[in-house]
Amino acid sequence: MSNFSTSKIESLLKQNLHEWLINNKQLDPRIITLRIDKIILSKDLSLAKIFCYHESIDPPLLRKLNKQNYFIRKHIVNNMKIRKIPKFKFYESELETQDQKLDSILNEIAKKHND
């Protein structure tokens, strides 16, 4: 498995992260509905930036996830065979804010059209 492309590893990491989140929902009930939008893996596989979205995401939730780095890596070690297990850093996804911007633009256009 060590010859996988970065995108394949990112996909497998995403799948394994979802698994870990479901198995560790007791950390925070919001984890169940957390959406992982994107994983960016460094070229040397030392760091994985995980962009996630939840309607009520806040810094304490991200801190909880970032503190679980050891346990997430342990889960990945047991489920994936890659040459290096990255450290994980969780970030708030900007995809939803882009959606919100688009919605506000569309609402603005609709208002102008109705007037």
C-alpha positions in Angstrom: 0.0 0.0 0.0 3.0 2.3 0.3 2.8 3.2 -3.4 -0.6 4.9 -3.2 -1.0 8.4 -4.6 -1.6 11.2 -2.2 -5.2 11.5 -3.3 -5.8 7.8 -2.6 -4.3 8.1 0.9 -6.4 11.2 1.5 -9.5 9.3 0.6 -8.6 6.4 2.8 -7.7 8.7 5.7 -11.1 10.4 5.3 -12.9 7.0 5.4 -10.9 6.0 8.5 -11.5 9.3 10.2 -15.2 9.0 9.7 -15.0 5.5 11.3 -13.1 6.9 14.3 -15.5 9.8 14.7 -18.5 7.4 14.8 -16.7 5.2 17.3 -15.8 8.1 19.5 -19.1 10.1 19.5 -19.0 10.2 23.4 -16.4 13.0 23.2 -19.0 15.4 21.9 -22.4 14.6 20.4 -21.7 17.0 17.6 -19.1 14.7 16.2 -21.7 12.4 14.7 -22.9 15.2 12.3 -19.4 16.6 11.6 -18.7 16.7 7.9 -15.1 16.3 6.7 -14.9 18.4 3.6 -11.3 18.1 2.6 -8.0 16.6 3.7 -4.8 18.1 2.5 -1.8 15.8 3.0 1.7 17.1 3.0 4.1 15.6 0.4 6.2 13.9 3.1 3.0 12.5 4.8 3.9 14.2 8.1 0.8 16.4 8.4 -2.8 16.1 7.4 -4.9 19.3 7.5 -8.5 18.3 8.0 -11.2 20.8 7.0 -14.5 20.0 8.6 -17.9 21.6 8.9 -20.6 21.5 11.5 -23.4 24.0 11.9 -22.3 24.8 15.4 -18.6 24.3 15.1 -16.6 26.3 17.5 -12.9 26.5 18.8 -13.6 24.1 21.7 -14.8 21.4 19.4 -11.7 21.8 17.1 -9.5 21.8 20.2 -11.1 18.5 21.4 -10.4 16.9 18.0 -6.9 18.2 17.9 -6.2 16.8 21.4 -7.2 13.4 20.1 -4.3 13.2 17.6 -2.6 10.3 19.4 -5.8 8.2 19.4 -6.7 9.0 15.8 -3.2 8.1 14.7 -3.4 4.8 16.6 -6.7 4.0 14.8 -5.1 4.8 11.5 -2.1 2.6 12.3 -4.4 -0.3 13.0 -6.4 0.2 9.8 -4.1 1.4 7.2 -0.7 0.3 5.9 1.1 3.4 4.9 4.8 4.3 5.4 4.1 7.3 7.6 1.1 8.2 9.7 0.5 11.9 9.6 -0.2 14.2 12.5 -3.7 15.6 12.2 -4.7 19.2 12.5 -8.4 20.1 12.3 -9.6 23.4 10.8 -13.0 24.9 10.3 -14.0 24.4 6.7 -14.5 27.5 4.5 -16.8 25.7 2.1 -19.9 26.6 4.1 -18.9 30.2 4.3 -18.7 30.2 0.5 -22.1 28.7 0.3 -23.4 31.4 2.7 -21.9 34.1 0.5 -23.5 32.6 -2.5 -26.9 32.4 -0.7 -26.7 36.1 0.3 -25.8 37.1 -3.2 -28.8 35.1 -4.6 -31.1 36.6 -1.9 -29.9 40.1 -2.8 -30.6 39.4 -6.5 -34.1 38.1 -5.6 -34.8 41.2 -3.6 -33.8 43.5 -6.5 -35.9 41.4 -8.9 -39.0 41.6 -6.6 -38.7 45.4 -6.1 
